[in-house]
Amino acid sequence: MRLSRRTVSILTILIAIILLSLLTVFMLSQSSVEKARKETEQLVSVDYPVETTDNFYWLTTPQETYFSLEFETTDNQKMYAIIARDGGESVYYNYDELITFEDAKSIAMNDLNPQKVTQSRLGLMNNEPVWEVTYLDENSDMGYYYLSAKDGSWIQTISNL
C-alpha cells in the first residue's frame, strides 16, 4: 500500500499539531508548579530569612491542597514549611522533627514491596504532617501510602487505582 504525497503531508501536519499541543499543555502545567513554588518561597521569606530552597512538594488531599518547601535559613537552620493553598496558613518544622523524603520512600518500600515508588509529597492530613508516597504495585496499579511525617507510622493506604 502506497500513500500519496498529499496523504503523507496531511499526516505530518496532524502529528506536528498534536506534538505542539502536548508540548503546550506540558509547559503550562510546569509553569503552574513554578508559580506555586515562587509564591511559597515568598510566603516563607516573610517568616524566615531564607538562604536556599531545596525540594518543593504539592499535595492535594480531599480536604485541602498544600504546598511544602524544604529550605535553609541564613543561620544554616534546615526547615520544612507546609502552606495551605487556600488562605496561606503556614506550619513550620525543624528538619529533624520530620522524617525525610528518603525515609518515607524506604518505609513504603519495606511495608509494601511495590514494583516502583513514583514520588513522595509532604503535606498535612487532619492537621498532622504526612508523607504521601505514590507507588505502582506488582500489577502496575497505582496506589497512595500515607505515613506520619513525624514518626513514619502508617496512616492510610489507597490502592488499586
C-alpha positions in Angstrom: 0.0 0.0 0.0 1.4 3.3 -1.1 0.3 6.6 0.4 0.0 9.6 -1.8 2.2 12.7 -1.2 -0.9 14.6 -0.1 -1.8 12.0 2.5 1.7 12.0 3.9 1.7 15.8 4.1 -1.6 15.8 5.9 -0.5 13.1 8.4 2.8 15.0 9.0 0.9 18.2 9.7 -1.6 16.4 12.1 1.3 14.8 14.0 3.1 18.2 14.3 -0.1 19.8 15.6 -0.6 17.0 18.2 3.0 17.3 19.4 2.8 21.1 19.7 -0.4 20.7 21.6 1.1 18.2 24.0 4.2 20.4 24.5 2.0 23.4 25.2 0.0 21.5 27.9 3.2 20.3 29.5 4.7 23.8 29.6 1.6 25.3 31.1 1.5 22.6 33.8 5.1 23.3 34.6 4.5 27.0 34.8 1.8 26.4 37.4 4.2 24.4 39.6 6.9 27.0 39.2 4.4 29.8 40.1 3.3 27.9 43.2 6.9 27.3 44.2 7.7 31.0 43.9 4.6 32.1 45.8 5.5 29.5 48.6 9.1 30.9 48.7 7.7 34.4 49.1 5.4 33.4 51.9 8.1 31.6 53.7 10.5 34.5 53.4 8.1 36.7 55.3 8.5 34.5 58.4 12.1 33.3 57.9 15.3 34.7 56.3 15.7 32.1 53.5 19.2 31.3 52.3 18.4 28.4 49.9 15.4 26.3 48.9 15.6 22.6 48.1 12.6 20.4 47.4 9.1 21.7 46.7 6.0 19.4 47.1 2.4 19.9 46.0 -0.1 17.6 47.9 -3.8 17.6 47.3 -5.9 15.8 49.9 -9.7 15.5 49.9 -9.8 18.4 52.4 -7.1 20.8 51.2 -4.2 21.4 48.9 -0.8 22.1 50.4 2.5 23.5 49.1 5.6 22.4 51.0 9.1 23.6 50.9 12.4 22.3 52.3 14.6 25.3 52.9 17.6 26.6 54.8 17.7 29.9 56.8 20.5 32.4 56.7 21.7 30.9 60.0 22.0 27.4 58.5 18.8 26.0 60.1 17.2 23.5 57.8 13.4 23.5 57.9 10.2 22.4 56.3 7.3 24.8 55.5 3.8 23.5 54.8 1.4 26.1 53.5 -2.3 25.7 52.8 -3.2 26.8 49.2 -6.4 28.5 50.3 -5.7 31.0 53.0 -2.0 30.6 53.1 -1.9 29.2 56.7 1.7 28.2 57.3 3.2 25.5 59.6 6.9 25.2 60.1 9.0 22.2 61.3 12.7 21.9 62.0 14.4 19.5 59.7 15.0 16.9 62.4 11.3 17.0 63.6 10.2 15.1 60.4 11.4 12.1 58.6 12.9 12.8 55.2 11.7 12.0 51.7 14.2 9.2 51.5 13.0 7.8 54.9 9.3 7.9 53.7 10.3 6.1 50.4 12.3 3.5 52.3 9.4 2.8 54.8 6.9 2.4 51.9 9.3 0.1 50.0 9.7 -2.0 53.1 6.0 -2.1 54.0 4.5 -2.6 50.6 7.3 -4.1 48.4 5.9 -2.2 45.4 7.1 -2.5 41.8 8.1 1.1 41.8 7.8 4.3 44.0 7.0 7.1 41.7 7.0 10.1 44.0 6.6 11.4 47.6 4.9 14.6 48.7 4.8 16.4 52.0 1.6 18.0 53.4 -1.0 17.9 56.2 -3.8 15.5 56.9 -6.0 16.2 59.9 -3.6 18.9 60.9 -0.7 16.4 61.1 2.3 16.4 58.7 2.2 13.4 56.4 4.2 12.0 53.5 2.1 10.7 50.6 4.1 8.1 48.7 2.8 7.2 45.3 3.6 3.7 44.0 2.9 1.1 41.4 2.1 -2.4 42.7 3.1 -5.7 41.0 0.1 -5.4 38.6 1.1 -1.8 37.7 -1.9 -0.4 39.6 -1.3 2.9 41.2 -1.6 3.4 45.0 -1.1 6.0 47.7 0.6 5.2 51.0 0.2 7.9 53.7 2.5 7.9 56.7 3.2 10.2 59.6 6.0 12.6 58.8 6.8 12.8 62.5 7.5 9.1 63.2 6.9 7.2 59.9 3.9 5.3 61.2 1.3 4.1 58.8 -1.9 6.2 58.4 -3.7 5.0 55.3 -3.3 3.1 52.1 -5.4 3.7 48.9 -4.7 1.0 46.4 -5.8 -0.5 43.1 -6.3 2.8 41.2 
